[in-house]
């Protein structure tokens, strides 16, 4: 038995060695550790279902030529508003962040967060990726190697004391918001948008500094907000956008064989995974709310169409505002986003 175990160990070790030796000598001579940062907990699906498995795949396919360290919200690199800047400066090699924070960083991208553009994550993400590849997002990502752009499923309103059945119900509420387009919508409706990192949401709800959230079921579950919330309005009204970007110098410095593996495992390769990820992540938060007996308001298509008309002046105002941020023809880009998101949802 011992000799069999020894032989198996020898064969396993030989296979691993063969995998590493099969990589070109230049790859084996330039082993690197790449830093990945994000602004969420290490238990969040962004890390457990996306970043960590992807890093392991790249490590395996390069025979260990690259390894990765992941730095979540609790690290020195975990500030949501700093993700893109950290990657641009080379403080980290790869960053996952929220496109709308801070405002003006990715103004072309932010248009996809306007009301009624995105209802499903796979459609919004595919539209955003196509717009990036066609050059319609301007020069926003010129400093980066872009690994993925995505949106979440159409977002909800989650509140503590007062349900949201009409848009007028938001008046006077302090609502945590993910970015500038949603901020503009909330302000137009008489609410007060509040920018806040996820780590502060629970305490702010508990002590009454927030009346609710504009976010996904996913984030509600991630920060245990259902312990405080009581009402949820499934409006599918907006969708936040996210990026995963790599420092261009870090990417260019890698051997060609490693760059090829990164290219083959990101971009188009990630798109089919986005919808199932959000289905999984959102289901956890919704199931928890239902289990707790929370009220869930489902907004029908007739009401959604009324809301669409109601928000047209706000949309026009926002499109005008981003011209000052370098978006030359926001109306045309917005219409293209609408068309692509609708096409991709079929």
C-alpha positions in Angstrom: 0.0 0.0 0.0 2.8 2.4 0.9 4.5 1.8 -2.5 1.3 2.5 -4.3 0.8 5.7 -2.4 4.4 6.7 -3.1 4.0 6.0 -6.8 0.8 8.1 -6.9 2.5 11.0 -5.2 5.5 10.6 -7.6 3.2 10.6 -10.6 1.2 13.6 -9.3 4.4 15.5 -8.7 5.8 14.6 -12.1 2.6 15.8 -13.8 2.7 19.2 -12.0 6.4 19.5 -12.8 5.7 18.6 -16.5 3.0 21.3 -16.6 5.5 23.9 -15.3 8.3 22.7 -17.5 6.0 22.8 -20.6 5.7 26.6 -20.2 8.4 28.4 -22.1 11.6 29.2 -20.2 10.9 33.0 -20.3 7.6 32.4 -18.5 9.1 30.2 -15.8 11.9 32.8 -15.3 9.5 35.7 -14.7 7.1 34.4 -12.1 5.0 37.3 -10.7 2.5 37.9 -8.0 -0.3 40.2 -9.1 -2.4 42.2 -6.7 -6.2 42.2 -7.1 -8.3 44.7 -5.1 -12.1 45.2 -4.6 -14.4 47.0 -2.2 -16.5 44.0 -1.0 -16.2 41.4 1.7 -14.1 38.3 0.9 -17.2 36.2 1.2 -19.0 38.1 -1.5 -19.7 36.3 -4.8 -17.4 38.8 -6.7 -14.5 37.2 -4.9 -15.8 33.6 -4.3 -17.4 33.1 -7.8 -15.4 35.4 -10.0 -12.0 36.7 -8.8 -10.7 33.7 -6.9 -11.7 31.0 -9.4 -10.4 33.2 -12.3 -7.1 33.7 -10.5 -6.7 30.0 -9.9 -7.5 29.2 -13.5 -4.8 31.6 -14.8 -2.3 30.3 -12.3 -3.0 26.7 -13.4 -2.9 27.5 -17.1 0.4 29.3 -16.8 2.0 26.6 -14.8 2.4 29.0 -11.8 4.0 31.7 -13.8 1.7 34.1 -12.1 0.0 34.0 -8.7 -2.4 36.4 -7.2 -3.1 38.2 -3.9 -6.7 39.4 -3.4 -7.3 42.5 -1.2 -11.0 43.0 -0.2 -12.7 45.8 1.6 -11.0 45.2 4.9 -7.6 45.8 3.4 -5.7 49.1 2.8 -6.8 48.8 -0.9 -10.5 48.3 -0.2 -11.9 51.9 -0.7 -14.6 51.8 -3.3 -13.8 55.2 -4.8 -10.1 54.4 -5.2 -10.3 51.2 -7.2 -9.6 52.6 -10.7 -7.0 55.0 -9.5 -5.1 52.3 -7.7 -5.0 50.2 -10.9 -4.1 53.2 -13.0 -1.2 54.1 -10.7 0.0 50.5 -10.4 -0.6 50.4 -6.6 -2.5 47.2 -7.5 -2.4 45.3 -10.7 -6.1 44.5 -11.1 -9.2 46.3 -9.6 -12.9 45.6 -9.5 -14.9 48.7 -8.9 -18.2 50.6 -9.2 -18.2 52.8 -12.3 -20.2 55.6 -10.8 -17.9 56.3 -7.9 -16.5 58.9 -8.0 -18.6 60.8 -10.5 -16.9 61.8 -13.7 -14.5 58.9 -13.8 -16.4 56.9 -16.4 -19.2 59.3 -17.6 -19.9 57.4 -20.9 -20.4 54.2 -18.9 -22.6 55.9 -16.4 -25.4 56.4 -19.0 -26.3 52.7 -18.8 -27.3 53.3 -15.2 -30.2 55.6 -16.3 -33.8 54.4 -15.6 -35.2 51.6 -17.8 -32.0 50.9 -19.8 -31.2 47.5 -18.2 -33.5 44.9 -16.7 -31.2 41.9 -16.9 -27.5 41.7 -16.1 -26.6 39.6 -19.1 -28.2 42.1 -21.5 -26.7 45.2 -19.8 -23.3 43.7 -19.6 -23.3 42.5 -23.2 -24.4 46.0 -24.3 -21.7 47.7 -22.3 -19.0 45.3 -23.6 -20.0 45.8 -27.2 -20.0 49.6 -26.7 -16.5 49.4 -25.2 -15.2 47.3 -28.1 -16.7 49.6 -30.7 -15.1 52.7 -29.1 -18.4 54.2 -28.1 -17.2 54.7 -24.5 -14.6 57.3 -25.6 -11.2 57.2 -24.0 -12.4 56.2 -20.5 -10.4 53.0 -20.4 -7.3 54.0 -22.4 -5.0 53.6 -19.3 -6.2 50.0 -18.7 -6.4 46.5 -20.0 -10.1 46.0 -19.5 -10.9 42.5 -18.3 -14.7 42.8 -17.8 -17.5 45.4 -17.8 -20.9 44.4 -16.4 -24.1 45.6 -14.8 -26.3 43.9 -12.3 -30.0 43.0 -12.7 -32.5 45.8 -12.6 -32.3 47.3 -9.1 -34.9 47.7 -6.3 -35.8 50.0 -3.5 -35.5 48.5 -0.1 -36.9 50.5 2.8 -37.3 50.3 6.6 -40.6 51.9 7.5 -42.4 53.1 4.4 -43.1 51.0 1.3 -42.5 52.4 -2.1 -45.6 51.8 -4.3 -45.3 55.0 -6.4 -42.4 57.2 -7.2 -43.9 59.9 -5.0 -43.4 57.6 -2.0 -39.6 58.3 -2.3 -40.1 62.0 -1.5 -38.2 63.0 1.7 -36.4 59.6 2.1 -32.7 59.3 2.6 -31.7 56.6 0.1 -28.2 55.0 -0.3 -27.4 55.3 -4.0 -24.7 53.5 -6.1 -23.8 56.4 -8.5 -24.5 59.7 -10.2 -27.4 58.6 -12.5 -29.3 57.1 -9.7 -28.5 60.2 -7.6 -30.0 62.4 -10.2 -33.2 60.2 -10.3 -33.6 60.3 -6.6 -33.1 64.0 -6.4 -35.6 64.5 -9.2 -38.1 62.6 -7.2 -37.5 64.6 -4.0 -35.4 62.0 -2.2 -31.9 62.6 -0.7 -29.3 60.3 -2.3 -26.5 59.2 0.0 -23.2 57.8 -1.1 -21.9 55.2 1.3 -19.6 52.2 1.2 -21.3 48.8 1.9 -19.6 48.4 5.2 -21.6 51.4 6.6 -25.0 50.5 5.4 -26.2 48.2 8.2 -25.4 50.7 11.0 -26.8 53.6 9.1 -30.1 51.8 8.6 -30.2 50.7 12.2 -29.7 54.1 13.7 -32.0 55.8 11.2 -29.4 57.7 9.2 -30.8 56.0 6.1 -34.5 55.3 5.2 -33.6 52.7 2.6 -31.4 51.6 -0.3 -31.4 51.7 -4.0 -29.6 48.4 -4.7 -29.8 44.7 -5.5 -31.1 41.8 -3.5 -27.5 40.7 -3.6 -26.1 43.6 -1.6 -29.0 43.5 0.9 -27.9 39.9 1.7 -24.2 40.7 1.7 -24.5 43.4 4.5 -27.4 41.6 6.4 -29.7 44.6 5.8 -32.8 42.4 5.9 -32.4 42.4 9.7 -33.4 46.0 9.6 -35.4 46.4 6.3 -39.1 45.5 6.0 -40.2 46.6 2.5 -38.9 45.8 -1.0 -40.1 47.2 -4.3 -39.0 45.2 -7.3 -39.0 48.0 -9.8 -36.2 46.9 -12.1 -35.7 50.6 -12.6 -31.9 51.0 -13.0 -28.7 49.1 -13.0 -25.3 50.0 -11.6 -22.2 49.3 -13.8 -19.0 47.7 -12.7 -15.5 47.3 -14.2 -12.6 45.0 -13.8 -9.5 46.6 -15.1 -5.7 45.9 -15.1 -2.9 48.3 -15.0 -1.7 48.5 -18.6 2.0 48.4 -17.7 1.5 45.3 -15.6 -0.2 43.6 -18.4 2.4 44.6 -21.0 5.2 43.4 -18.8 3.9 39.9 -18.7 5.2 37.3 -21.2 3.1 36.9 -24.3 2.0 33.4 -23.2 0.6 34.7 -19.9 -1.1 37.6 -21.7 -2.7 35.1 -24.0 -4.1 33.2 -21.0 -5.5 36.4 -19.5 -7.1 37.3 -22.9 -8.7 33.9 -23.3 -10.2 33.9 -19.8 -11.6 37.5 -19.7 -13.7 39.7 -21.9 -15.9 37.6 -24.1 -15.2 34.5 -22.0 -16.7 36.0 -18.9 -19.9 37.4 -20.5 -21.9 34.1 -20.3 -21.2 33.8 -16.6 -22.7 37.2 -15.6 -26.4 36.4 -15.7 -26.1 33.2 -13.7 -23.9 34.9 -11.1 -26.5 37.6 -10.5 -29.3 35.1 -10.4 -27.4 33.2 -7.7 -26.4 36.2 -5.7 -29.8 37.9 -5.8 -31.7 34.8 -4.9 -30.0 34.7 -1.5 -31.2 38.1 -0.5 -34.8 37.6 -1.8 -35.2 34.3 -0.2 -34.1 35.7 3.1 -36.6 38.6 2.9 -39.4 36.3 2.1 -38.5 34.0 4.9 -38.6 36.9 7.3 -42.1 37.8 6.1 -41.1 41.1 4.4 -43.5 42.8 2.0 -42.3 42.6 -1.6 -44.0 45.0 -4.1 -43.8 43.7 -7.7 -44.1 46.6 -10.1 -46.1 45.7 -13.3 -45.4 46.8 -16.8 -48.2 49.3 -17.0 -46.8 51.1 -13.9 -43.3 50.8 -15.2 -44.4 52.6 -18.4 -46.0 55.4 -16.4 -42.8 55.7 -14.4 -40.8 55.8 -17.6 -42.8 58.8 -18.9 -42.6 60.5 -15.5 -38.8 60.3 -15.5 -38.2 61.5 -19.1 -37.4 65.1 -17.9 -34.8 63.8 -15.5 -33.2 61.6 -18.1 -32.9 64.6 -20.5 -31.4 66.7 -17.8 -28.8 64.1 -17.0 -27.8 63.6 -20.6 -27.2 67.4 -20.8 -25.1 67.3 -17.6 -22.6 64.8 -18.8 -21.5 66.9 -21.8 -19.5 68.9 -19.3 -17.7 65.6 -18.4 -16.6 65.0 -22.0 -19.4 63.0 -23.5 -19.8 64.7 -26.8 -23.2 63.2 -27.9 -24.8 61.7 -24.9 -28.3 61.5 -26.5 -26.9 59.3 -29.3 -25.0 57.0 -26.9 -28.0 56.7 -24.7 -30.2 55.6 -27.6 -27.6 53.1 -28.7 -27.5 51.7 -25.2 -31.3 51.3 -25.1 -31.2 49.6 -28.5 -28.4 47.2 -27.6 -29.8 46.3 -24.2 -33.1 45.5 -25.8 -31.5 43.4 -28.5 -29.3 41.5 -26.0 -32.3 40.7 -23.8 -34.0 38.7 -26.6 
